[in-house]
Amino acid sequence: MAGVKDIDQIKISDITKYAKINRSTFYNHYQDKPGMVTHFENQILNDIRQLMKNNLADTMQYQDPSSGNPQTYPVVDKIIQYINQEFDLIRVLLGPNGDNRLEEKIKDLLTEIIDADLYRLKGTTKMTNQLPDNFAHEIIVSGLMSIIKVWLSEGNPESPSEISAIIMKTRYLSPYELLGIDEATSSKDKRDQ
């Protein structure tokens, strides 16, 4: 995203020139530039909330990682399709030159929805006994956000279905499997025999 200005550096004149509108049209819709950014961020957050609210029924069902191809949750597909439809806007807002508060708001929303789904499934929001909940939440939510941010930063080289599959695989692979250590160890063991 070389050459893209920080949101703070973009002027109203840049926006009106890019959108091919005059200043009065801009001010008919938004009080100021921060108001415009807030409008689009709230729209994104509300859209994601609705997608998650309406598509959670089939989530959090354990799948055997040995199958190598876990079934994608419908909510993951819907959110990735939404990001794909709003790719340029979300890319600007979540990118390195964007508004870093949006990522935190999305992470808070994801945590809230994960907790609601955990409560629906287990009757509690308690996660694993092996880590404090705040660390477990951060690992899950940051992992999701990182995949999306890599996709956004690369300019959409993978299709939405490929990104959904990547997200699902990362939910079930251990860090050692992600590093290919198990594969390397078993290949080395076979060579040593």
C-alpha positions as CSV (number, residue, x, y, z in Angstrom):
1,M,0.0,0.0,0.0
2,A,2.9,2.3,-0.8
3,G,1.9,5.9,-1.5
4,V,-1.3,5.7,0.6
5,K,-1.6,8.5,3.1
6,D,-2.4,8.1,6.8
7,I,-6.1,8.9,7.4
8,D,-4.9,11.8,9.5
9,Q,-3.1,13.2,6.5
10,I,-6.0,13.0,4.1
11,K,-7.8,16.3,3.5
12,I,-11.4,16.9,2.7
13,S,-10.2,18.1,-0.7
14,D,-8.5,14.7,-1.3
15,I,-11.8,13.0,-0.5
16,T,-14.0,15.2,-2.7
17,K,-11.5,15.0,-5.6
18,Y,-11.4,11.2,-5.4
19,A,-15.2,10.8,-5.0
20,K,-15.8,13.4,-7.7
21,I,-18.1,15.5,-5.5
22,N,-17.9,19.1,-4.3
23,R,-17.3,20.1,-0.7
24,S,-20.9,21.0,-0.1
25,T,-22.0,17.5,-1.0
26,F,-19.5,16.1,1.4
27,Y,-20.7,18.3,4.2
28,N,-24.4,17.4,3.4
29,H,-23.5,13.8,4.5
30,Y,-20.8,14.3,7.1
31,Q,-19.9,17.0,9.7
32,D,-16.2,16.5,9.2
33,K,-13.6,13.8,8.2
34,P,-13.6,12.1,11.6
35,G,-17.4,11.9,11.3
36,M,-17.1,10.2,8.0
37,V,-14.5,7.7,9.3
38,T,-16.7,6.9,12.3
39,H,-19.7,6.5,10.0
40,F,-17.9,3.8,7.9
41,E,-16.4,2.1,11.0
42,N,-19.8,1.9,12.7
43,Q,-21.3,0.5,9.5
44,I,-18.6,-2.2,9.3
45,L,-19.0,-3.1,13.0
46,N,-22.8,-3.3,12.6
47,D,-22.6,-5.4,9.5
48,I,-20.2,-7.9,11.1
49,R,-22.3,-8.0,14.3
50,Q,-25.4,-8.9,12.1
51,L,-23.5,-11.5,10.1
52,M,-22.3,-13.2,13.3
53,K,-25.6,-12.9,15.0
54,N,-27.4,-14.6,12.1
55,N,-24.9,-17.3,11.3
56,L,-23.6,-18.7,14.6
57,A,-25.7,-21.9,14.7
58,D,-23.0,-24.1,13.2
59,T,-19.9,-22.7,14.8
60,M,-17.7,-24.1,17.6
61,Q,-18.3,-27.7,16.5
62,Y,-15.1,-29.6,17.0
63,Q,-13.6,-31.2,13.9
64,D,-10.9,-33.8,13.7
65,P,-7.7,-32.0,12.5
66,S,-6.4,-35.3,11.0
67,S,-8.9,-34.9,8.2
68,G,-6.7,-32.1,6.9
69,N,-9.6,-30.2,5.5
70,P,-12.0,-28.9,8.2
71,Q,-15.4,-27.8,7.1
72,T,-15.7,-24.0,7.1
73,Y,-18.2,-22.4,9.4
74,P,-20.9,-20.4,7.6
75,V,-20.2,-17.4,9.7
76,V,-16.5,-17.4,8.6
77,D,-17.6,-17.6,4.9
78,K,-20.1,-14.8,5.4
79,I,-17.6,-12.4,7.1
80,I,-14.8,-13.1,4.5
81,Q,-17.3,-12.5,1.7
82,Y,-18.3,-9.3,3.3
83,I,-14.7,-8.2,3.7
84,N,-14.2,-9.1,0.0
85,Q,-17.2,-6.9,-1.0
86,E,-15.9,-4.0,1.1
87,F,-12.2,-4.8,0.5
88,D,-10.9,-1.3,-0.4
89,L,-12.7,0.4,2.4
90,I,-11.7,-2.1,5.0
91,R,-8.2,-2.3,3.7
92,V,-7.8,1.5,4.2
93,L,-9.4,1.5,7.6
94,L,-7.5,-1.6,8.9
95,G,-4.2,-1.0,7.1
96,P,-1.0,0.5,8.6
97,N,-2.2,4.0,7.5
98,G,-5.7,3.5,8.9
99,D,-7.4,4.0,12.2
100,N,-5.9,1.6,14.7
101,R,-9.0,1.9,16.9
102,L,-11.1,-0.1,14.4
103,E,-9.0,-3.2,14.9
104,E,-9.5,-3.0,18.7
105,K,-13.2,-2.5,18.2
106,I,-13.5,-5.5,15.9
107,K,-11.5,-7.6,18.4
108,D,-13.8,-6.6,21.2
109,L,-16.8,-7.5,19.0
110,L,-15.3,-10.9,18.2
111,T,-14.6,-11.6,21.9
112,E,-18.1,-10.6,22.8
113,I,-19.6,-12.9,20.2
114,I,-17.2,-15.8,21.1
115,D,-18.3,-15.5,24.7
116,A,-22.0,-15.5,23.8
117,D,-21.5,-18.6,21.7
118,L,-19.5,-20.3,24.4
119,Y,-22.3,-19.5,26.9
120,R,-24.8,-20.9,24.4
121,L,-22.8,-24.2,24.1
122,K,-21.4,-24.7,27.6
123,G,-23.5,-22.5,29.9
124,T,-20.3,-20.6,30.8
125,T,-17.8,-18.3,29.1
126,K,-14.9,-20.0,30.7
127,M,-12.3,-21.1,28.2
128,T,-9.5,-23.7,28.7
129,N,-8.2,-24.4,32.2
130,Q,-4.7,-24.3,30.9
131,L,-4.5,-20.5,30.2
132,P,-6.2,-17.5,31.7
133,D,-9.2,-16.4,29.6
134,N,-7.7,-13.1,28.5
135,F,-4.7,-14.9,26.9
136,A,-6.9,-17.5,25.3
137,H,-9.2,-14.8,23.9
138,E,-6.2,-12.9,22.6
139,I,-4.7,-15.9,20.8
140,I,-8.0,-16.7,19.1
141,V,-9.0,-13.2,18.1
142,S,-5.6,-11.9,17.2
143,G,-5.0,-15.0,15.0
144,L,-8.2,-14.3,13.1
145,M,-7.3,-10.6,12.7
146,S,-3.8,-11.4,11.6
147,I,-4.9,-13.6,8.8
148,I,-7.4,-11.0,7.6
149,K,-4.8,-8.2,7.8
150,V,-2.3,-10.2,5.8
151,W,-4.9,-10.8,3.1
152,L,-5.8,-7.1,3.1
153,S,-2.1,-6.1,2.9
154,E,-1.4,-8.4,-0.1
155,G,-4.2,-6.9,-2.1
156,N,-6.6,-9.9,-2.2
157,P,-4.4,-12.5,-3.9
158,E,-6.4,-15.4,-2.4
159,S,-10.1,-15.9,-3.0
160,P,-12.6,-15.6,-0.1
161,S,-13.1,-19.4,-0.1
162,E,-9.3,-19.9,0.2
163,I,-9.1,-17.4,3.1
164,S,-12.0,-19.1,4.9
165,A,-10.2,-22.5,4.5
166,I,-6.9,-21.0,5.8
167,I,-8.8,-19.6,8.9
168,M,-10.4,-23.0,9.6
169,K,-7.1,-24.9,9.2
170,T,-5.3,-22.5,11.6
171,R,-8.0,-23.1,14.2
172,Y,-7.1,-26.8,14.4
173,L,-3.3,-26.9,13.7
174,S,-0.9,-26.6,16.5
175,P,2.0,-24.2,16.2
176,Y,4.3,-27.2,15.6
177,E,2.2,-28.3,12.7
178,L,2.1,-24.7,11.3
179,L,5.9,-24.7,11.4
180,G,6.0,-28.1,9.7
181,I,8.1,-29.6,12.6
182,D,6.0,-32.8,12.7
183,E,6.5,-33.3,9.0
184,A,10.2,-32.5,9.1
185,T,10.7,-34.8,12.1
186,S,8.9,-37.7,10.5
187,S,10.8,-37.2,7.2
188,K,14.1,-37.1,9.1
189,D,13.1,-40.3,11.1
190,K,12.3,-42.1,7.8
191,R,15.7,-41.0,6.3
192,D,17.5,-42.2,9.4
193,Q,16.1,-45.7,9.2
